[in-house]
Amino acid sequence: MIYIYRATRGGYKKLIPFLESGMKLMDENGENLPSQGKHACDHPKHWQWGKGTRNGQKLYFPLSEMFCQKWHLTKKQMKEAISQYDMASLEMPTRIICADCATKELNQKQDAIQ
């Protein structure tokens, strides 16, 4: 039997503009990086949702144009994950995504509601 290590509880929630989130990027020495820099889009479907081919597509964007999404577990999901040692759900990182992926993410959630 094959097991895939992935989060089974929780989900990414509200999109917050990166500059308003209060997050700071650090290098490997623990020093703060400037918030005027660029960052790669962390969304897993960035290439699939992008415009055109992979060679003509941007991956790095200014942080002023990017959004943060934090992983959220309800209290019930948190208790289940702790009791079942579901480390994938407990340790999901915050992701930084581009504006295009953010709008597609919002459109997907609105379509699911309707």
N, C-alpha and C positions, 0 to 999 in steps of 0.2 A: 504494500500500500504506500502511496506517495502522499507526503504531508507538505503543504505549502505554508511557510512562515509569513503570516500577514495578520493585520488587525481584524478582529471579528466583531468588536464592539466599538461604539462611538462613531464620530464622524467630524469632518471639518465644518466649522460654523461660520459665523459672520466675517465678511471681508472688511478689513480695516486698512486704510492707506498706510503705507510703511512709515512715513514721516510722522504720522499721528499715533502710531502704535507704541512709541517709547522704546522700541527694540534698538539695540546697538549691535553692530557687527564687530567681531574681534578677530585678530589674527592669532596664529598659533602661540604667540608669546603673551597673549592676554591683553594686548593693547587695542584700544578702540580704533576702528577704521573710520575714515570720513564718510558722512552720509551723502556726499555728493557723488560717490562712486557708482559703479554699475554692478549688477548681480544677475546671475542666470535665473531663468524662470524654472521653478521647481515642480510645476504641474506635470503629472505623468502623461497627459495627452497633448502637451504643447506642440509636438511635431505633427500629430494627427489633425489638430484643429487649425494649424497654421495656414498661412497664405502661400500657395505654390509649393515648390519643391524644397527639399531640405537645404540645398546650397544657397537659395535666395532668401532664406528665412533668418530672422534675428533670434538670438538666444539671450544675449545680454542687453539689459535695459537700465536706464537711470533709476536709481532708487526712488526718486520723486514720482515716478510713474507706476510704481509697483504696489502690491497689496499683500497683507499678511493674513493667514488663516491659521487659527489655533485648533488643535484637536480637542474635542469635548466629549466627556463621558458623563452620563447621568449618575446619580448616587447608586442606583440599582446596578448599572453596568460596571461601575467602579468596584462595588462589593463582589460581583461575579468574577470580574477579571482578577482581583486579588485572591479570591478563594480558589480559582482554577489556574493560577500562575500564568495568566495570559499576558506575557511581557510585551508582545507586539502591540497590543491595544494600550498598555500603560505607558509605553515609551515612544509614542508617535511624535515626531518633531513638528514644530511650527513650520509651515511652508510659505515661501515668498513667491508670488506669482505675478505675471505681467497683466496689463490692463485687458488685453484680448482674452486671455484665459479667464480672467475675473468676470467679464461680461458673458462669456459662454457658460460659465459656472452658474451665474445668476439666472440666465435664460433657462438652463436645464432644471433648476429648482422651481422656477415659476411654471414650467410645463408640467412638472410632476404634481404640483399643487392643483392645477386645473384638470 
